[in-house]
Amino acid sequence: MFKFITTRLSLAVTVSSLAGAMLMAPQTASAGNTVSKGGGVKCYWVLVSSNPATGSYVYTQVCRKGGV
């Protein structure tokens, strides 16, 4: 009985920590939003904040130079 409770508690902690990590991590809008600016510079949109109650989302564009 004790082993069963420990296993369920461990599973619950793991699932909740993964869910929390997914909610807190910045997410890209979608892989299709990557735009090449030329010269090896690629830009994409990242979700900065959201308010599901009002349906508002704030994105920012992030650019980086690929290569070495």
N, C-alpha and C positions, 0 to 999 in steps of 0.2 A: 504494500500500500504506500509506504513512504517513498519508494523508488518511483512509483507512478506520479505522485504529487511533485516530486523533484523534477522529473522529466517535463511535466506540463508547465511548471514554473519557469524552467530554463527555456522552453520553447516560447512562452509568452514574452519573456525578457528579450530574447533574440528578435522576435517579430516586431516588438515595439521599438527597439533601438534601430532596426533597419528602416522602419517607417519614419521615425524621427529624422534619420540621416537623409532620407529622400526628400523630406519636406524642407529641411534647412539648406540643402545644397543648391547652389545656383544651377539652373537648367537652361540649356540652349532652347530657343524657340522651336527649331526643327533643323535637321541636317540639311534640308533644302534651302535654308536661309544663308548658307555660306556663299560669299561673293568675293571673287578675285579682283583686287584693285590694281594688279600689275606689279611687276618687280618682286614677286614672291609674297606680297602682302595679301592676307586673307582676312575677311571680316565676317562676323556672325552676330546674331542678336542673343542676348542673355537676359533671362528673367531676373529682375532685381527685387521686385516686391509684388504682392498680389493681395487683393481683398475680395474673397469669394462672395461676401455678403452684398457688395455693390457691383461685382463683376468687373472691377478695374484691375489692370495689370500694367506694370511699369517695366519697360525693357531698356537696355542700353546696348549700343553697338561696341563690340570688342574687336580690335584688329591686332594681328600679329604677323611677323615676317617669318616665313618658313625657311627651311634649310639648316645650315650648321649652327 
